[in-house]
Amino acid sequence: MKLGIDIGGTHTDGILIDKQKIIKTSKIVTNHNRLSESILRSCQNLISDLDSQKIDSIVLSTTLATNLISKQSYPKTGLILIPGPGLNPQYYNYSPYTRIVSGAIDHRGREVKGIDQQRVKNIVKDLIKEGVKQIGVCGKFSNRNPKQEVEIKALIEQKYPQIEITLGHQLAGRLNYPRRVATTYLNSIIQKDYKKFIKEIQAGLDEIGLEEEVYILKSDGGTMPLLQSAKVPVETINSGPAASIMGILSLSNLKGTTIGLDIGGTTTDISFFVEGDPLFRPDGIEINEYNTLIRGLFNHSIACGGDSSVKIVDNNINIGPERKGAAACLGGPLPTPTDALVVLGLANIGDHNLARERLEPLAQKLNLSIKEIAEKIIDIFCHKIELKIKELINGFNNQTVYTINELLTSTQLKADNLVIIGGPAQPLAAKIAKKLNLDYQLPKNSKVANAIGAALAKITQKCTLYADTSQGYYYISELGIKEEVGSNFNLEQAQKIVKDKLKRNIDFGALIEISNAQSFNMVRGFNTIGRIIEITAQIKPGLERLVDS
């Protein structure tokens, strides 16, 4: 049996699946002060009358990494950069504790200037005095030779073993130094809290007798072992939206260009699919204006959910962006779109009278009846989603667009249909579809689609092999592997090696594809002195099996 749990902004959903059948579901209010408690309560709800030994896998999707970055109140985090010659290092000044050290690795992975060890020691000493407890180290071309990053890590650990250290080369094998620096910084600021989260989960699962390995959903729609993610928590950014995308894939029959909507209590997540393939960000996702090297499924979140607060500003109805608690019908302090649905008889939850009481002052301000204000709230809610969808489609039509499988040859996207999931999906689906003039699907089990998507997602991994035959080595930065090669080493051999290395990290058969392969000769004078080879291979994200929905 598979157990999937999605920790959302409002609710934590759980699902138990056995042989393509949904056995049990769970929905509880998310405890934002302690997300691990929400996970453990969901697990207990799902396995309370079952033998825990029958659980084969546990997969989580969580908003933790996204929340830690979005709050913009970061712990004191050092960033030691080895930019070498080129762009002004101030361009990478993401942290007030950014420090530049000498040293350089060239584009072929050769050390052309060593680091000043004494300066590194002085920098670290000063950072510790300022209260820094985590440090990111990132050098240009470290993905082709991590020597200097590793050297700096050793210097830090000699005297300060308690410091959390992130090395840029371990996060991505692709070139793009500005993105690698940003990714290193984000990984550093969330790593300590993320490790605490993992410890709490492991302790809780042990207590309730769940001993299976736990996996977590990444932004690309694939999973990785939870303990392994402790080194790279930045890969779990957008884990929650990825779960909704995988849930839509598992529950829907997608044809043409499909818009996916996941309407939650706090946000609405918008995604797109072309012939069943989700749109993808191959260069890396963006969060809080940080451009990263973390590849991910395309998603856009708007702060407009079922529990978003509703207020009157300058005689206009405003929805969101903040959520001040549960809907009024459930004892919350402010009116929400959910209360409007309750008043209109479109949702049967909570106390109808409480919903009316909270909406009444708004109705009086605009000289409307309770029913009229409720109808206007729902219309504005749907209109906000409509406008954002149209804006996103217009944006796609002016840029290069990828799906998870390929570059689209035609970037003129025209939506054909709509799939809506989430708690308020049923009463809102027809209204949103009408505004967009689209047919729509409302999948069975849409209220727990995210948990289903998490439970059924496959394990994935991606790595890049860089080889320089004149120097006689190849290097895979994500796996930390460096080995010698002969002068006749070629592209075919490189492909075989990188596929074999990936297979060793996967417990079951998986489709490995080569997404990039290039080889070119190095010439000095009139002689070929060697060959540069670069291969990127990945285990593609996907669903292990479909739910009988």
Summary of the structure (lengths in Angstrom):
residues: 549
radius of gyration: 25.2
end to end distance: 16.6
largest distance: 86.9
contacts: 1992
relative contact order: 0.12
helix: 36%
strand: 28%
